Amino acid sequence: MRVWDISPSLLCRQHLLGEHRELHGLWNILTKHGNSGGYSHHPETKRWVGKLKALYARHQALVAEMEKRGYKHKTPLDKKFATGKATQSFFIDSPTKQKKLLKEKPCDCPIK
């Protein structure tokens, strides 16, 4: 599970769509399941607790990039749950390290 903290424009199709899918799973854990289940204790999940407004904004950034690339987005998030802090300030890996990790992946990400 990963929600990147770098511009969606730096992600290849695989990572862009994969993050979008993961973000929806994360959103469901945080808005519907609370602290029950294994993924509620995952570090990626924990870092978004109290920051659903920031997670919603990340989703909107992903959607904008998807639409720019010609994808039709049909899975909006319910904005009424977009509460808490509007920015994410806790990183499992710093954005600089995330860029490095992405450069090392065998994919077509534009960051290379």
N, C-alpha and C positions, 0 to 999 in steps of 0.2 A: 504494500500500500504506500503510495507516494503522491503528495500534492507538492509540485515544484514551487519554488519561490523566485522564479525567473520569468521573463517575458514569454508568453505562449508563442510568440513569433519565432522563438529559438527552438521550438519543438518540432520534430518530424510528425508525420501523420500518426504513426504508431504511438508516440508518446503523448501527443495532443489528445487523441481519442481515448487512450488508456487512462490518462489523468482525469478526463471528463467522467469516465465510468467509475473510477475510484472515488472521485469527489462525491458522486451521487450516493455511493455506498456509505461513505463517511457521513454525509448529511443525514442519511436515514438512521445511522447508529446514534448520532447526536440529537436528532429531533424526535425519534420514535422509540428508541430502545434504552436510552439513559445509560446507566452503569451495568447493564446486564449483558452477558455474553463476552466471549474472548476478545473481540476486536475493540471493545470499549476500553480495554487496558493497553492497547497498542500505543506506542509513543506518538505515532502520527495522529491518532485520534485524540489523545490527551492534549496535544498542543493546540487543538482547535476549541477546546472547552472554553466557553465564555467569549468566543470570537466568531460567532456565526455570521455576523455582519461582514467580517473580513473574508470568511469562506464563501459567502454569497457573492462578494465582489470578485473573488477569484473565478468563480463559476461564470460570471458575466464576462470577464476577460477571456476565458476559454471560448465561450459562445461567440464573442465578437471575432476571434481568430478563426473559429470553425466556419462561420458565415463568410468571412473574407476569402476562405479557401473553397467556398461553394457548397459547404455542407448545410443541410436543412436541420435546424435544431428543433426538437419536439419534446424536450423534457425539462421544462422550466422548474425552478425551485419555488417553493411557497415563501414569498418575501416576508410574511408575518413572523416567520421563525428567525429572520435575520436580525438578531439582537446581539448585544455585547459590544466588544471592541471592534473598531472598523479596520484595524491593521494587525498584521501578524508580526510579532517581534521576537518570537522564539523559533529557532531553527534547529533541526536535528543536524543538518549540515548547512554551513553558511552558503548563501547564494554563490559565492566565488567557488566553493568546493562543489556545489551542484553543477556549475558550468563545466568544471574539470571532469566530474563523473560522466556527464552527458557526452563530452568530447571523446571519452574512452569507449563509449558503447558502439557496437557494430550496427549503426543505423544511418539514416539520411538526415539527421537533425542539421538545420542550417547553421548552428553554432560552430560547426567544424570549419 
